Amino acid sequence: MEGLYNFLVTLDGLLGGAGWFPFVLLGVGLFFTIYLKFPQIRFFKHAWLVVTGKFDHKGDPGDTTHFRALTTALSGTVGTGNISGVAFAIFLGGPAALFWMWATAFLGMTTKFVEVTLSHKYRVQTEDGTMAGGPMYYMDRRLNMKWLAVAFAIATVISSFGTGNLPQSNGIAQSIEATFGFEPMVVGSVLAILLALVILGGIQRIAAVTAKVVPLMAVVYLIGAFAVIFANLENIGPSFMAVISDAFTGSAAAGGFLGASLAYAFNRGVNRGLFSNEAGQGSAPIAHAAAKTKEPASEGMVSLLEPFIDTIMICTITGLVILSSGVWKEKHENNFDRADMYFVAGQYSDKDQADVNALYGYLNDEEGNAVLPYTGTISVVNGTAVSSGFTLLNARSVAEDVTYSVGSEDPFTGTLEIKDGKPVKENLEVTGKSLVHSAALTTIAFTRGLFGDFGQYIVSVGLMLFAFSTAIAWSYYGDRAMTYLLGPRSVMPYRVIYVAGFWWAAFSDTTLVWAMSAVAIVVMTLPNLFGIMLLSKEMKQTVNDYWNRVHK
């Protein structure tokens, strides 16, 4: 698994983690925002009217209403990205990362408007009478780029696991284990059965379930979030100021947080913003293709609400909970994931500014930093290291009160071999105090509010609802892609594998799952961005024609 993780990290470094990717993503959004004269502002009110059904016409082709198409698409985006993803972004980039999530969402509102409009325009009716759409259809039917359509559809299937399946299941299991103590394998088994019962019913059942679950989960989560915000009201202003002031400088060291450069915060904020709202990824158009309307532009306007609701509203609230409570810079007792641990040569303390500066350079990949991976042996007696010459970093922080065990709960005594910063022994278990990230960080933050420790249950229930609804929506995206690639008969085998993956991810390594999702997102996004840029003139004409007719 460690070899796979290293490969995925390398691949992500060439794709989503590369310096060019955020500029491509934001650049496309910025281009369309200017080219279409700020549609996220101009059409914002009209989009809400379309959702309410004001412009509906009886007999319009499609499988579901605007509202249900919106909730299905929202269920695909409102998931672990809003709970785990925001926490992960702040953990990596500090408060500055939240600003870049906002920027991604604002420009993403336009990107989603464009991709949904074009995809809806070229949707088709399948053999079983249901509608099928998505970027693969405009790539095929309009651009005559069958190869690009096939590449996108394959990427959609892969991304259905990397975005909608594996990290969702993992996030649920992690939170429920931390809160209730249930074994992840048991949680995964129960949820996999429930998932199978829903997705076998197709889009009608999926839309019906998400239309009920999405509003419910939003209410539950917001109640818990505002309980924390009100309890830490005096920190809201400083939290906002930190987000804004750090946006163009990077975040300085604070507590156990060793700081993040501007480039790192920018990259991780944009990356997590995309994971949260999926603008440009091409997933939402698949759900919106089922909407009953003859007007592609009207459904595109409905879709621009998604990044607003998902990122600008829900992610901001999560970010304020984490920042105002202060848990993002505190060390907490936890079990260290192997991929999060790094042994470095020399002894460092986060209480010494010179050491903090050195570790900052190491964590932010600055050239010329003097910190090197540790290679050698460590003597351990009753679970405690008695030798020196090294420092253990876990979750980008200096680990404290570290205890070692091997294959059991009994403290380890003996010698541990470390090579290039990583322990050689495979079944080494390490616990101690360090920063935490993902769902665990949000869960801790929710205990710092009016509900006290009860707040963790709200996160667990909210995460379960958020993530489960995301998995439902993404199963639909994947089966539409399989329908395009291999026909309706391929859908059932895909669903079986999808459910099996959902079960497996519940007890797999958290860091590995996030690495898989990071790669899958970019593999799906790039072909879609390329395609919508080629159709920019047609997009403008389609929107103008619709707007002129509606406002006669």
C-alpha positions, 0 to 999 in steps of 0.5 A: 500500500505504501508503494501505491501511495507513493505512486499516487502522490507522484502522479498527483504532483504532476497533475492536481498538485502541480503549479499549473493546474490551479491556474488552468482551472481558475483560468477557464472559470475567469475566462467564462466569467468575463466572456459571459458577463458575470453570469453567477451574478446576473442570473443568480435570482433567475436560477432560484425562480427556475428551481421553484418551477416558475418556468416549467412546462407540462410535457417537457422531456426528462426524468425529474424536476429541476429541484430534484436534479439540483438536490441529486447534483448537490448530493454528489458535491455536498459530502466529505469535501464539506466536512473532511475536505475543508479540514484537510485544506486548513490543516495543509494551508492554514486559514489562507486555504479557505480564501482560495476555496472561495475563489474557486467556488465563485469562478466555479459557478460560471464553469458549472453553468457552462458545462451543464448547459452544453451537456444538457443541450446534447443529451440523448434518450437511451434504450430504456427510455431514460435520459443520458447526458454529460460532457461525453455527449457534447464531445461526441455529438457536437465536437465529433471527438469520440476519443475524447468522449471515451477518455472522459467516460472512462475517467468518470468511472474511475472518478466515481470511485475516487471522488464519490465512493472511496473517500465517502465511505472512509470518512463515514467509518472514520468518524463513526469509529471515533465517536461510537467505537464501531468497527469500520468493517461493520460500518462499511458492511451496513452502509454497502447494503443500504447503498445497494438498495438505493442505487438499484432503483435508478434515477427515479429512486436516487432523486427521490431519496436525495430530495429528502436527505439533502435538506435534512442533512443540511439542517442537522449539520448547520445546527451543530455548526452554529452552536460552535460559532456562537460559543466562539463568537469572539473569534469569528472576526479574527478568523475572517481576518486571518483568512483574508490577510493570509491569502496573499502571504501564506499562513504563519506558524501557530501552535503546533501548525508549522505554517504554509507558504502562499503557493502551497495554500493556494494549490491546496485551497483550489484543489480542495475547492474543486473536490468540494464543488466539482465545478469543471469536473463534468460530474454535475451535468450528468445529473442535470441531464435528467431535468425536465426542460427544453431549455439547456440554459435554464438548467445551467442557471440552476446548476450555478447555485451548487458551488454557492450552496456547497462551498461559499455557504457550507464550506465557509461555515465548516471553516469558521467552526475549525478556525474559531474553535482553534483546534486546527493548531492544537495537538491531539492524541491519535493513532498515526497513519503510516503515510503521515509519519516522517522521521527527520535527522536531528532534534527539533522543537516547535517551541524554537523559532529557528527550528520552526523555520527549518521545518517550515522549509522542509514541509513546504519543499523550499530549496536549500532547506537543511532538514533531511530524512532520518536513516538509522536505528531507534532504541525503544524500551516499553514503547518509548524511544530512548535514543536520540538524533531524530525527530518524528513528524506526524501530520505536518507537526512535531509529534509528542508523547509518542508510544510504539507497539508492534502488532498488539497493544503491548508496548514495544521493546527493541530496535526499529530500523528507519530508512529514508524517514520511514520505518521498515517494520510494516506492522508498527503502530504509533500513537501520540499527540500531533495535529489531526486532519480530515473528519477527525479535526472537524469532529473535535471542533464540533465538541467546542460549542454549546453542545459540548461533547455531544457535538461529535455526534452531529458530525458523525450523523451529518457526515454519514448523511452527506457522504452517503448521499454523495455515494448515491449520486456518483453511482448514477454518474458512473452508470451513465458513463458505463451506458455510454461506453458499453451500453445498458447491460454494463450497468449492473456489473458496475454497480456490484463493483461500486458497492464492493468498493464502498465496503472496502474503503471503510477500513482502508488507509485514510491518506491513501484514499485521499491520494486516489481521489486527488488523481481521479478528479484531475483525470476527469476535469482536464478533458471537460475544460478542454471541451467547453473552451472549444464551444465557448462561442456556442455557449454564448449564443445559447445563453443569449437566445434563451435570455432574450426569449425569457425577457421579451 
